[in-house]
């Protein structure tokens, strides 16, 4: 990215962080994954209980392996050999953890978090339960407003995640949402977090680069 474009992106990120703060959420902008880890270490002490939502971003940034490698009590939904019932139990345990890690389908310049889920465990934990929520997102997740967030999910997030999860839905094959009624539909529960009463709860870390869908 040349310095002219970087100036535009940096100003956009500054608007997002300023509006997150106005909405009683905490915003951070980090240049790389090492800086991302440093912020997380300042927010989540060792020995903390941790759970995660489904996220390509957490995988691409190495956060899942990093959590496993550190002295945290991790309710790992991706651990080998888990039964569907055990995964469901982990989703429920997530409501009482010290820190819940996730990404966002979109972050508006107005400082709101937009997410869409299949089961709903991720949007539920974002709304209520965990002591802290750590949202990690690349600059590619930033959009102008709610309408742009909805459009981004329908044209990018939903089709890409349906492909990632090998779902037999129309968007897996067409690359665009058709508001289907398929049994495997992943767009079932919609969430917009526009404000927080507890200033210490939601922390949005924007990393310089494109991560996830």
VMD Tcl script that draws the C-alpha trace (Angstrom):
set ca {
  {0.00 0.00 0.00}
  {1.53 3.35 -0.99}
  {1.59 6.22 1.47}
  {-1.27 8.10 -0.21}
  {-3.68 5.19 0.15}
  {-2.36 4.42 3.64}
  {-3.26 7.95 4.69}
  {-6.85 7.38 3.56}
  {-7.05 4.02 5.36}
  {-5.50 5.40 8.54}
  {-8.04 8.22 8.65}
  {-10.87 5.72 8.14}
  {-9.56 3.60 11.02}
  {-9.28 6.69 13.20}
  {-12.95 7.47 12.53}
  {-13.93 3.93 13.49}
  {-11.93 3.99 16.73}
  {-13.23 7.44 17.67}
  {-16.83 6.29 17.15}
  {-16.28 3.01 18.99}
  {-15.12 5.07 21.96}
  {-18.22 7.27 21.70}
  {-20.28 4.07 21.74}
  {-18.57 2.96 24.98}
  {-16.39 0.34 23.31}
  {-12.59 0.28 23.21}
  {-10.77 0.54 19.89}
  {-7.15 -0.23 19.00}
  {-5.19 -0.15 15.75}
  {-2.13 -2.41 15.52}
  {0.38 -2.70 12.66}
  {1.06 -6.43 12.88}
  {0.45 -9.68 14.74}
  {3.19 -9.09 17.32}
  {1.52 -5.83 18.29}
  {-1.83 -7.63 18.34}
  {-0.46 -10.16 20.85}
  {0.92 -7.36 23.02}
  {-2.51 -5.71 23.27}
  {-4.16 -9.02 24.10}
  {-1.59 -9.73 26.83}
  {-2.43 -6.36 28.38}
  {-6.15 -7.16 28.33}
  {-6.28 -10.88 29.19}
  {-4.10 -12.05 32.10}
  {-2.62 -15.54 32.10}
  {-4.80 -18.18 33.81}
  {-7.91 -16.53 32.34}
  {-10.68 -18.69 30.92}
  {-11.10 -18.21 27.17}
  {-13.54 -19.31 24.48}
  {-13.79 -18.37 20.83}
  {-16.39 -17.91 18.15}
  {-16.03 -19.41 14.71}
  {-13.58 -17.20 12.84}
  {-11.29 -17.40 9.84}
  {-9.53 -14.29 11.17}
  {-8.51 -16.03 14.40}
  {-7.04 -18.83 12.32}
  {-5.20 -16.55 9.85}
  {-3.67 -14.42 12.62}
  {-2.50 -17.51 14.52}
  {-4.56 -16.57 17.57}
  {-5.93 -20.06 18.13}
  {-2.47 -21.63 18.32}
  {-1.21 -18.71 20.41}
  {-3.99 -19.17 22.98}
  {-3.27 -22.90 23.12}
  {0.45 -22.26 23.63}
  {-0.05 -19.90 26.57}
  {-1.18 -20.48 30.12}
  {-4.89 -19.98 29.58}
  {-7.81 -22.25 30.35}
  {-9.12 -22.62 26.81}
  {-12.54 -24.06 26.05}
  {-11.38 -25.22 22.64}
  {-14.29 -25.85 20.29}
  {-11.79 -27.11 17.68}
  {-10.15 -29.79 19.82}
  {-9.93 -33.15 17.98}
  {-12.55 -35.79 18.67}
  {-15.25 -33.59 20.17}
  {-18.81 -34.81 19.78}
  {-21.59 -32.42 18.73}
  {-22.88 -32.50 22.32}
  {-19.45 -31.57 23.68}
  {-19.21 -28.66 21.23}
  {-22.64 -27.48 22.34}
  {-21.46 -27.62 25.96}
  {-18.43 -25.50 25.09}
  {-20.70 -22.93 23.45}
  {-22.64 -22.73 26.72}
  {-19.49 -22.56 28.86}
  {-18.46 -19.57 26.75}
  {-21.04 -17.37 28.46}
  {-19.08 -17.46 31.73}
  {-15.49 -17.07 30.48}
  {-13.16 -14.19 31.30}
  {-12.51 -13.42 27.62}
  {-14.34 -14.36 24.44}
  {-12.43 -14.00 21.17}
  {-14.16 -13.44 17.83}
  {-14.03 -11.37 14.68}
  {-16.79 -9.34 13.04}
  {-18.53 -9.65 9.71}
  {-18.36 -5.87 9.46}
  {-17.44 -2.81 11.53}
  {-19.11 0.42 10.51}
  {-17.40 3.80 10.47}
  {-20.15 4.80 12.90}
  {-18.59 2.44 15.45}
  {-21.07 -0.45 15.36}
  {-20.40 -4.19 15.11}
  {-22.43 -6.23 12.62}
  {-22.49 -10.02 12.78}
  {-24.52 -12.87 11.31}
  {-24.54 -16.43 12.69}
  {-25.91 -19.83 11.82}
  {-26.36 -21.30 15.31}
  {-26.24 -17.95 17.12}
  {-23.68 -18.82 19.81}
  {-21.26 -16.10 18.68}
  {-23.74 -13.22 18.48}
  {-25.24 -14.34 21.79}
  {-21.86 -14.27 23.56}
  {-21.09 -10.88 22.04}
  {-24.34 -9.47 23.40}
  {-24.16 -10.97 26.90}
  {-22.17 -13.26 29.14}
  {-18.37 -13.19 28.89}
  {-16.59 -10.68 31.13}
  {-14.67 -9.33 28.12}
  {-15.12 -9.70 24.38}
  {-12.04 -9.33 22.18}
  {-12.98 -8.57 18.56}
  {-10.08 -8.94 16.10}
  {-10.59 -7.70 12.55}
  {-8.60 -6.64 9.50}
  {-9.14 -3.32 7.79}
  {-11.11 -5.19 5.11}
  {-14.01 -5.48 7.60}
  {-14.56 -1.71 7.80}
  {-17.62 -0.38 5.96}
  {-19.41 2.96 5.78}
  {-22.68 2.13 7.51}
  {-25.23 -0.57 8.32}
  {-26.47 -0.87 4.73}
  {-22.89 -1.48 3.59}
  {-22.41 -4.03 6.39}
  {-25.48 -5.97 5.26}
  {-24.31 -5.86 1.64}
  {-20.84 -7.02 2.64}
  {-22.22 -10.04 4.45}
  {-24.47 -11.02 1.56}
  {-21.79 -10.67 -1.11}
  {-18.60 -11.67 0.74}
  {-18.87 -13.07 4.28}
  {-21.76 -15.47 3.83}
  {-20.66 -17.07 0.53}
  {-17.03 -17.36 1.65}
  {-17.92 -18.88 5.01}
  {-20.40 -21.26 3.41}
  {-17.56 -22.45 1.17}
  {-15.20 -22.74 4.15}
  {-17.72 -24.83 6.06}
  {-18.69 -26.94 2.99}
  {-22.34 -26.04 3.35}
  {-24.83 -27.19 0.73}
  {-26.38 -23.76 0.24}
  {-26.96 -21.77 -2.96}
  {-24.35 -19.13 -2.08}
  {-21.67 -21.83 -1.87}
  {-22.13 -22.36 -5.60}
  {-23.23 -18.94 -6.84}
  {-21.11 -16.70 -4.61}
  {-24.04 -14.49 -3.68}
  {-26.78 -14.65 -1.03}
  {-30.25 -15.64 -2.24}
  {-31.94 -15.52 1.18}
  {-32.31 -19.30 0.99}
  {-34.29 -21.63 3.23}
  {-31.66 -24.39 3.10}
  {-31.18 -26.59 6.19}
  {-27.50 -25.60 6.21}
  {-28.14 -21.84 6.00}
  {-25.54 -19.95 8.05}
  {-27.36 -16.59 8.06}
  {-29.94 -17.16 10.80}
  {-29.19 -14.81 13.71}
  {-28.37 -11.15 13.04}
  {-26.72 -8.76 15.51}
  {-25.89 -5.05 15.58}
  {-24.02 -3.85 18.66}
  {-24.29 -0.06 18.61}
  {-23.46 0.79 22.23}
  {-22.22 -0.82 25.44}
  {-23.25 0.06 28.97}
  {-20.08 -1.49 30.40}
  {-17.10 0.43 29.00}
  {-14.64 -2.28 30.05}
  {-16.34 -5.13 28.19}
  {-15.85 -4.93 24.39}
  {-12.39 -4.39 22.91}
  {-12.08 -4.07 19.12}
  {-8.56 -4.60 17.79}
  {-8.15 -3.61 14.14}
  {-5.05 -5.05 12.54}
  {-3.41 -3.43 9.52}
  {-4.07 -5.89 6.70}
  {-6.79 -8.05 5.21}
  {-7.87 -10.98 7.38}
  {-10.84 -13.31 7.19}
  {-14.06 -12.80 5.28}
}
mol new
graphics top color blue
foreach p $ca { graphics top sphere $p radius 0.5 }
foreach p [lrange $ca 0 end-1] q [lrange $ca 1 end] { graphics top cylinder $p $q radius 0.2 }
display resetview
